[in-house]
Amino acid sequence: MTGIFFKKEIWKKYSQHLFLAFFLVVFVLGLFYVYFMNFAVLSMAERNSNLKKITEIKRDIQGLETQYIKKLEEFDIAYAKSIGFVESGPVGYIYRQKSVAIR
């Protein structure tokens, strides 16, 4: 009987400390939860912002590619002659049948 009394007495003595320790653990876990949820929300917001920037850059690249294709369509033989280029004669290649290195 004294063993049970002794356990109840210890419980009464330390119950407030145990409650405070439990409350502190729950509070710290709550802070971690809020911190990591805030981090996740900020990461998602930054990701969405980056996706919008990537979309704008892709749109700019498509515009530049369209301009490039239009410029390529302008270059033909008539345009080249109009800016001063002339046609060259037949192309002759010089080649050597012997190897360059001599033993």
C-alpha positions in Angstrom: 0.0 0.0 0.0 2.8 2.4 0.7 4.1 1.7 -2.9 0.9 3.1 -4.4 0.9 6.1 -2.1 4.5 6.8 -3.0 3.7 6.7 -6.7 0.7 9.0 -6.3 2.8 11.4 -4.3 5.6 11.5 -6.9 2.9 12.0 -9.6 1.5 15.0 -7.7 4.9 16.4 -7.2 6.0 16.2 -10.8 2.7 16.4 -12.7 3.1 20.2 -13.2 6.6 19.7 -14.6 5.5 16.9 -16.9 2.6 19.0 -18.1 4.9 21.9 -18.8 7.4 19.6 -20.6 4.5 18.2 -22.7 3.2 21.6 -23.5 6.7 22.8 -24.5 7.1 19.8 -26.8 3.7 20.5 -28.4 4.6 24.2 -28.8 8.0 23.4 -30.4 6.4 20.9 -32.8 3.7 23.5 -33.6 6.4 26.1 -34.4 8.2 23.6 -36.7 4.9 22.9 -38.5 4.3 26.6 -39.0 7.9 27.1 -40.2 7.8 24.3 -42.7 4.4 25.1 -44.0 5.4 28.7 -44.5 8.6 27.5 -46.3 6.4 25.3 -48.5 4.0 28.1 -49.4 6.9 30.5 -50.2 8.6 27.8 -52.3 5.3 27.3 -54.3 4.9 31.0 -54.8 8.5 31.3 -56.0 8.0 28.3 -58.3 4.9 29.9 -59.8 6.8 33.2 -60.3 9.6 31.4 -62.0 7.1 29.5 -64.3 5.6 32.9 -65.3 9.1 34.2 -66.1 9.9 31.1 -68.1 6.7 31.5 -70.1 7.5 35.1 -70.9 11.0 34.1 -72.0 9.7 31.4 -74.2 7.3 33.9 -75.8 10.2 36.2 -76.4 12.2 33.4 -78.0 9.3 32.5 -80.3 9.1 36.1 -81.4 12.9 36.2 -82.1 12.6 32.9 -84.0 9.8 34.4 -86.1 11.9 37.5 -86.9 14.8 35.2 -87.8 12.7 33.2 -90.2 11.4 36.3 -91.8 15.0 37.6 -92.2 16.0 34.3 -93.8 13.2 34.6 -96.3 14.6 38.0 -97.4 18.0 36.6 -98.4 17.9 35.2 -101.9 20.1 35.5 -105.0 18.3 38.7 -106.2 18.9 40.4 -102.8 22.6 39.3 -102.7 23.1 40.7 -106.2 21.4 44.0 -105.2 23.8 44.5 -102.4 26.9 43.9 -104.5 27.6 40.2 -104.4 28.6 38.5 -107.7 28.4 34.9 -108.7 31.7 33.1 -108.7 33.1 30.8 -111.4 33.3 27.1 -111.1 34.9 25.8 -108.0 38.2 24.1 -108.4 39.8 22.1 -105.6 43.5 21.5 -105.1 44.4 18.3 -103.6 47.5 16.2 -103.1 47.7 12.5 -103.4 50.9 12.0 -101.4 50.9 12.2 -97.7 52.4 15.2 -96.1 54.7 13.4 -93.8 57.8 12.0 -95.4 59.6 9.1 -93.9 
